[in-house]
Amino acid sequence: MKRRLILHIGAHKTGTTAIQGFLNRSENSLASAGWELVKINGVVNLSNTIEFRRGGNGRAQFNFHPRMLDMIAGSLRDSGRDMIISSEDMFFLNDTASLPGLSEVVRSLGFKVTIVVYLRNQVEMAASNKAQGAKTSQSALVFGNDKRNVLPELTADTLEYLSYHQKLSHWKTHFPDAEFIVRNYNRHLLAGGDSVTDFIQACGLPFKPDGTQLNESIGSKLTNLLHDLRFHGLPPNVAWSLFRRGFFTDDGGLKQSPSAQQAAAFMAAFEEDNRKTARDFGVDLTLDCSKFPNEEVLQPDDQAFIFQNIASALNNLHQSVAPRSIDTIRDSAIALEDTDLKQAHALMQVAHALRPNGRKIQEKLKSYEEKLGL
């Protein structure tokens, strides 16, 4: 009997983190039932296996790192179990070699493949991914960091990502024998009202959800601040890491929304593609644009919030980095005091500027100045 391979390829912003968290927490149960979750160097969503860059033609390019594809192949080959790969970044893949390469690996190992995809209407997907660009470089590359509008521009990159039928047809070309499970990420349509329960039931897995849901969404005030930092040169992954470490605060903000007219115009660009998606994959992404407000809702800049976060970040940096640095400068001065008093004095002045109330620093600085006749 062929081993099963479930390829959960996203898309982004459709409960993928919750699904991956559940699978990761359930490794023992998976193993008992004959299943294994593929992880590469401990990374569950395999984001470390995909390279991305701006190509010479100006387009966003995503491909498997060759060495990482070999590692995925090794994981699939070396296990005797049924396998699960959950990697929403595979939804980005757009080079000419990655899908053929993955398909060849899977075909050579004789798996029975199920490809699982969750889709959202393009307005909600685009708005969510644009906000995600404040946190991740991949989303920023495709959806941009312009905070002046809720929806991104309809560039070649966004059109490619959001043209679902075209994308799924590309996957079907390289996995012609795979079963495709394509679901509408609408909580009213999901089994149990959540992505984990729906994923388990859709794939026919012998597990029960554990009730733990993960949500890493952030408020519009912080999203705008992170977009600004990105615009001024701070990579999204660095800004997000600082937030996760408590350097920034999240103070909520308005629930941003395009206007009804903007939503309708955006959806019109995908009308034909969505018709084909409904016909060939059974998912209706029709959106009632009348539910949107008459005017676009944007979170205005909050200067107090911005300066509060700058102060918080500087204070955290000082607390986590400066004390050790000041100690090093002080101790370096003391080490030099018998051989180069002038250099010791200069270093102790730096330490004093950074820690003016340091008792030992004050005592040493006074001693050096007396000895130098200052």
N, C-alpha and C positions, 0 to 999 in steps of 0.2 A: 504494500500500500504506500502511495506517495505521501511524503511529509507535506504538511500544510505550511504556507507562508502567508501571513497577513501583512500587507503593506499599507499602513495608515499614513497617507501623504498629506494630511492637513484637511482643508486649507488653514492658514493662520486665522487667529481670532475666532475659532469655533470650538472652544473647550479642549484644545489639544493638551494644554498643560495639566488639566484635571485628569485626562485619560492617562497621560504618561506618569503622573504621580501615583495613580491607582495601580498601574501595571508594575511600577517600580516597588511599591510597598507590598505587592502581592507575589513577589518572586517565589516564595516557598510554595504558595498555593499553585502557581503556574507550573513549577517543577513537578509537583505531585500529580498534576493532571497531564503531564507530558509536554508542557510548553516552556519556551524560554524567550525572554525579551532581549533583543540585541542591544548591547551598549558598547560604545567604542571609547576606550580610555575613561570609562566611568560615566560618559555622557549619554543620557537616555535619549534625547531627541536628535542625536547625531549631527547637531549643528556644526560640530568640529570637523565634519567630513567634507564640507562644501566650501569651495572658494568663491569669492565674489569680487567684482571690480567694475570700474567704468571702462568699457572697451574703446578702441581707437575710433569707432564709429559713433561714440557718445552713448551707446546703449549699455544698460546694466547686464552683466554677464555672470552666470552662475554655473558652476560645474563641480563634479566630484574631484577632490584631490586624488590623483591616481593611487597613491600609497594608502589612502583611507578606503578607497573602494576595494583594494586588496584585503584590508582588514575586515571589512564587511563580509567579503567572500569567505575569509577564513572562519569567521564566527558562524556563518551559515553551514559551512562544510564540516566543521569540527564537532558540532552538536548533533546528537541523534534525535533531538526533539522537534516537535512542531515549533515554528519560529514566528515572532512578532517584531516588526520594525515600525516604529512610530516616529516620523520625522516630517514635520510640517515644512521644513526648509526644502524638502524635495519638490514642493509645489513651485519653487523658484526656478528649478533646473531648466535651462534653455539653450545649452550648447548642443552640438551635434553628436557628441560622443557619450555623454553620461547615461542616458536612458538605454542606448544600445549596449553599453558596457554592463549596466546593472541587469538588463534582460538576459545577456549571455551568461552571466554568473548564475542567475536563478534557473535558466533553462538547463545549464550543464549539471546542476545538482538535482534536477527532476522534481522540483516542488510543484504542488498544486497551489496556485496563487489566487488570493483574494485581495483586491485593491479597494481600500475604504477611503471615501472622500466626503467631507462635510462642506457644504456651500452656503453662503449667505447672499442675499440680494446685493448687487454691486454698490449701492449707496452706503449701506451699513458696513460692508466689507472695506470699502475705500476709506471711509471716515475712520474706522477703527485702525486700519493699517497705517494711515497717515499719523494718527496719534502714537502708534507703536514706533514710528520713526524717531520719536523723541528718545526712545530707549535703545533701539537696535540699529546698527549701521545697515543691515540688509534691507529693512523696511524703508529706511531713509533713502537708500539708493534708488528704490523703485517709486516711492510715493512722495518723496521730498520732505522739506522741513518748513515750508511756507505756512506760517500760522495765520495769515490774513484771510484764509478761507477754510471752511470745514472740509470740503472735498478737494482732492488733489486735481491738478491739471490732467486732462486726458492725453497723456504723452504715449509714445509707442510702448514704453515700459509698463505703464498702468493698463493700457489696453491689452497687452499680452497677458498680464497676470489675471485680469478680470474677465477675459473671454474664455469662459469655462469650457464650452463645448470644444473649442479649438484645442485647449490644453488637454482635456480628457481624451480627445481623439488621438492626440499625439501619444499619450500613454497606451491607448488601446492598440495603436500600430505596433508598438514594441512588446506589448503583452497581449497578443491576440487571443490566447486561451484563458486569460484570467477572468475570474468572476469580478464584476464591478458592483460595489455597493455604494451608491451615491445618495447622500441624505441631505435634507434641507435643515440647516441649523436654525430652526425656529422652535423655541422652547415648547410651544403648544403642540408641535408635531413630534418631539423627541419622546421616546419611551421613558417614562418616569420623570419627564420634564428636565432631564439633565444629560450631558454628553456621555458620562461614564456608563450609566444604565443603558442608554441607547446603543453605545458601542458594543457592550457585552452581548446584548440581545441580537443586534444586527449581525454580529460575527458568530453567534451560536456558541459562545464560550461558557464553560461550566462554572461560572463564578457569580458572586453577588457583590454589588458595590458596597464599599465600607462607609459611605456617607460623608467622606471627607472631600471637600471641594476646594480647589485652589483658585485664587483670583488675584492677579497682579496688576489690575487696572489702577490708574492714578487719576487724580482730579485734573480739571482743565487748567487751573492756575499753574500747577507743577509741570504739566505737559508743555505749556507755553514757555515756561522758564527753561526747560530742557531744550526746546527748539531754539531758543535764543542762544544758549550756550553752544549748541551745535553750529549755529550760524557764525559764531565767533571763534570756531576752531576746536571746540572740545568734542571728541568723538562720543557718540551716544552711549557706547558701552562703558566708557569711563564715567560719564555723568550718572548713568544708572547704577554703577557700582558704588559711587559716592552716596547715592540715595539709599541703597540697600544697607550701607554701613552707618546710616543715621546722620549724614552730613547735611541733608536737605529735609524739609518737612513737607507734608502734603496737606493743604488746606482746602481741598475740594474745589469748588468753583461751579460755574454754570454748566448745565448739560448742553453741550454745543449741538447745533443742528443746522443742516442746510434748509433753505426755504423750499416750499412745495415746487416752485418753478425750477429751482436748481436741481432738485431731486428728479423731477420728470425729465429734464434735459439730459441729465447724466444717464438715467436708465434707458433713454431712447437710443443711446450709442450701442446698447447691448441687446436691443429688441430681437434682432434676427438670431444672434448667438443663443439667447435664452430660449427662443422658440425651438431651436435644434436640441438644446439641453433637455427641455421637457419631452421632446419626441423620442430622443435616443437614450436618455438616462433616467427619465421618469421624475424629474425634479422641476416643479413649477416655481420660478423665482419672481413671479409677478408682484409688484409693489404698489400699494395704494398710496400715491404721493399726496393725496389730499390730507393725510394725517399730519403732514409737516406744517410748520408755521408759515405765515405769509412772508415773514422776513427772516433772513439768516440769523441764527443766534450764535454770537461769538463771545468768548470770554475776554473782556478788556484787560490790559495790563494792570496789575496791582502793584504799584511801586513799593508800598509797605511790605508786601509779601516778598518781592524781589530782594529788597535790602535785608529783610529778616533772614532769608536763606543765605545770602552772601555772608552775613555776620555769623550765622550758624556754621557754615562751611569753614570759615576762617578760624572760628573758635575750636571746632573739632580738629582741624589740621594742627593748630597750635598745641592742643592737648595731646594729640597722638604722635606728633613728630617733633615739635620744638623742644620739649623737655629733654629728650635724649640728645638732641643736637647741642643744646646749651651745655649739658653736662660734659659732652665731648670737648667743646671749645674751652670750657673752664679747666678741665683736667689737662688739656694740651698746654695751656698757659702755665699751669703749675709745673708740668714736666720740663718746661723750658726756662723756668725762673733762675736756675743756677748757671745756665750756659748762655742765654740770650734774653736779658731782662727787658730790653726794648720790645722784642717780639712777644714776650710773655705779656707785657703791658698792653700791647695792641690787641691781642686775643682776648684779654680780660675785659677790655673796653667793649668789645663786641658782645661778650657774655653779659656784661652789665646792661647794655642797651636792650637785650632780649629779656633779661630777668633783673630789673632794677632793684627789687627787694630781696634778692638773694644775699643772705648774711655772709656766707663764705666768700662770695664774689666781691661784696663791698669791702670786707676786711683785706683781701688780697690786693684789690685795686688801690686801696689807701696805702698799703705797705709798699707796692711798686712805685707809686708816685713819690713817696717820701724818699726812697732809695735813689730815684732818678732826679730828685730835686725839682719836681714839677709842682 
